[in-house]
């Protein structure tokens, strides 16, 4: 998976990717969504909104695929994405309906930061793990 092509990077759910490929995907998402937002305002009526929705859905699915592969690199199940994506939303939503909103919002922020650190900054496991070979060639010997 060292010489991964762009469609495999963005739309497959198996294997491992390193931090550099993860951040490459993040930059791609940023550029694509920026262009899509411009198109949404440039195109007439509902056409732009529908196009933005389709592009957003593709980015969402791709983001899940990339996140799963990044977690696989750390020898973690892809199910951890539920913690990083869903728990902050649930905590923030609960905060709007409770008196302890600051506590829940801080907890949401903490889980979000944990997810960013886990996905974007922590080194994956050295050598092969249960999800495949090390995406960085020769890293196990370094």
C-alpha positions as CSV (number, residue, x, y, z in Angstrom):
1,X,0.0,0.0,0.0
2,X,3.1,2.2,-0.2
3,X,2.3,3.5,-3.7
4,X,-1.4,3.9,-3.2
5,X,-3.4,5.6,-5.9
6,X,-5.8,8.4,-5.2
7,X,-9.1,6.4,-5.6
8,X,-7.7,3.7,-3.3
9,X,-6.6,6.3,-0.8
10,X,-10.0,8.0,-0.7
11,X,-12.5,5.2,-1.2
12,X,-11.3,1.9,0.1
13,X,-11.8,0.7,3.7
14,X,-9.1,-1.8,4.1
15,X,-5.4,-1.6,4.8
16,X,-3.3,1.2,6.5
17,X,-2.2,4.7,5.7
18,X,0.4,6.9,7.4
19,X,-0.1,10.4,8.7
20,X,1.2,12.0,5.5
21,X,-1.5,10.3,3.4
22,X,-4.1,11.2,6.0
23,X,-3.2,14.9,5.8
24,X,-3.1,14.7,2.0
25,X,-6.7,13.5,2.1
26,X,-7.6,16.4,4.5
27,X,-6.1,18.9,2.0
28,X,-8.0,17.3,-0.9
29,X,-11.3,17.5,1.1
30,X,-10.7,21.2,1.9
31,X,-10.0,22.1,-1.7
32,X,-12.9,20.0,-3.1
33,X,-15.4,21.5,-0.5
34,X,-14.1,25.0,-1.3
35,X,-14.7,24.5,-5.0
36,X,-18.1,22.9,-4.3
37,X,-19.1,25.9,-2.2
38,X,-18.1,28.2,-5.0
39,X,-20.1,26.2,-7.5
40,X,-23.1,26.1,-5.2
41,X,-23.3,29.9,-5.3
42,X,-22.4,30.1,-9.0
43,X,-25.0,27.7,-10.3
44,X,-28.7,28.7,-10.4
45,X,-31.3,27.6,-7.9
46,X,-31.4,24.1,-6.6
47,X,-28.7,22.7,-9.0
48,X,-25.9,24.2,-6.9
49,X,-27.4,22.9,-3.6
50,X,-28.0,19.4,-5.0
51,X,-24.4,19.3,-6.4
52,X,-23.0,20.5,-3.0
53,X,-25.0,17.7,-1.3
54,X,-23.6,15.0,-3.6
55,X,-20.1,16.3,-3.2
56,X,-20.5,16.5,0.6
57,X,-21.8,12.9,0.7
58,X,-18.8,11.7,-1.3
59,X,-16.4,13.6,1.0
60,X,-18.2,12.1,4.1
61,X,-17.9,8.5,2.8
62,X,-14.3,9.1,1.8
63,X,-13.5,10.7,5.2
64,X,-14.8,7.6,6.9
65,X,-12.7,5.3,4.7
66,X,-9.5,7.4,5.3
67,X,-10.2,7.5,9.1
68,X,-10.6,3.8,9.2
69,X,-7.3,3.2,7.4
70,X,-5.6,5.6,9.7
71,X,-7.0,3.8,12.8
72,X,-5.9,0.5,11.2
73,X,-2.3,2.0,11.1
74,X,-2.5,2.4,14.9
75,X,-3.8,-1.2,15.2
76,X,-7.3,0.0,16.2
77,X,-10.6,-1.0,14.9
78,X,-12.4,1.4,12.5
79,X,-15.3,1.4,15.0
80,X,-13.3,4.0,17.0
81,X,-14.5,6.6,14.4
82,X,-17.9,6.4,16.1
83,X,-16.3,7.8,19.3
84,X,-14.5,10.6,17.3
85,X,-17.4,11.5,15.1
86,X,-20.6,10.8,17.0
87,X,-19.8,11.3,20.7
88,X,-18.9,15.0,20.3
89,X,-22.1,15.7,18.4
90,X,-24.2,13.8,21.1
91,X,-22.4,15.7,23.9
92,X,-22.9,19.1,22.2
93,X,-26.6,18.3,21.5
94,X,-27.1,17.2,25.1
95,X,-25.4,20.4,26.3
96,X,-28.1,22.5,24.7
97,X,-30.8,20.8,26.8
98,X,-29.0,20.7,30.2
99,X,-27.8,23.0,32.8
100,X,-24.3,21.5,32.8
101,X,-23.7,22.7,29.3
102,X,-20.1,23.9,29.9
103,X,-19.1,20.4,31.2
104,X,-20.6,18.6,28.2
105,X,-19.2,21.1,25.7
106,X,-15.7,20.7,27.3
107,X,-16.1,16.9,27.1
108,X,-17.1,17.2,23.5
109,X,-14.0,19.4,22.8
110,X,-11.8,16.9,24.6
111,X,-13.1,13.9,22.5
112,X,-12.6,16.0,19.4
113,X,-9.0,16.9,20.3
114,X,-8.4,13.2,21.1
115,X,-9.7,12.2,17.7
116,X,-7.5,14.8,15.9
117,X,-4.4,13.7,17.8
118,X,-5.2,10.0,17.2
119,X,-5.8,10.3,13.5
120,X,-3.5,13.1,12.5
121,X,-0.5,13.1,14.8
122,X,0.2,9.7,16.4
123,X,2.6,7.3,14.7
124,X,1.1,4.0,13.6
125,X,2.4,0.7,14.8
126,X,5.9,-0.3,13.6
127,X,5.9,-3.2,11.2
128,X,3.0,-5.3,10.2
129,X,-0.1,-5.5,12.3
130,X,-3.4,-7.3,11.9
131,X,-4.5,-4.8,9.3
132,X,-1.6,-5.1,6.9
133,X,2.1,-4.2,6.4
134,X,3.6,-0.9,7.6
135,X,2.7,1.8,5.1
136,X,6.2,3.3,5.6
137,X,8.8,1.0,4.0
138,X,11.7,0.1,6.2
139,X,10.2,1.8,9.2
140,X,10.3,-1.4,11.3
141,X,14.1,-1.5,11.0
142,X,14.5,2.2,11.8
